[in-house]
């Protein structure tokens, strides 16, 4: 299917009232980013966040694929831990991405494993989740600290501005650990970080135990858990885009600093910083060994 053959319905409907973006703008964004975005979606179970009347209207997270999807869109039955299988959309091409955007999918969230090896993630992630008072300068410093701990563990760190409140630091892995083992790896890394900077960082899941500290969220490393896909719009008034960054860009980066217009300009002059990430996959067993020695 050629994405150019997909006509945007109701293109003038307002989706982002404060940013002045229409449904046509949203679908246009996904047409623009498809070449960079689809490689990060390909083969991974997808959870959609849909907003048929824009971000001010009703929303829901959709895991189960609609039975009315065209036959050319890939759907796979994904085993669950405690319930029956869920039929997830797998976005393997630009046409699927544009079709979903035209069905009011604004946010795209992906697993850290692929359908070819569901039980073994090929990446580990720490989500830097700040309370309201934390400055961007502090967030940048925390991201650099995560980078340094990853590097000390033999991991190759990659950075993403989430389009929301914080940053993600991701590292590619050889898919040899289970989800539980990768979550434990992330937990050890987060505990090292909290020990290095206990006044600013915490691993406490309960908000009432965090105080004013920044939460290092590792729960996105669980089976069926997801994180926001690179180049996904966020359903926030500023219309931020989840943006992979080079580390040298962090000094001026804002978590929600890239809008669809800025992203279009960015991709016209710059390659995807996460391209080729899998080529730097590290041994999770070795990383865990090195982390425990820190």
RANORWO-V884380 format. One line per field, one symbol per residue. ss: DSSP state (H for helix, E for strand, C for the rest). A space follows every 50 residues. Layout:
ss = ???
This chain:
ss = CCHHHCCCCCCCCEEECCCCEEHHHHHHHHHHHHHHHHHHHCCCEEEEEE CCCCCCCCCEEECCCCCCCCCCCEEEEECCCCCCCEEEEECCCHHHHHHH HHCCEEEEEECCCCHHHCCCCCEEEEEEECCCCCCHHHHHHHHHHHHHHH HHCCCCEEEEECCCCCEEEEEEECCCCCHHHHHHHHHHHHHHHHHHCCCC EECCCCHHHCCCCEEEECHHHCCCCCEECCCCECCCCCCCECEEECHHHH HHCCCCCCCHHHHHHHHHHCCCCCCCHHHHCECHHHHHHHHHCC
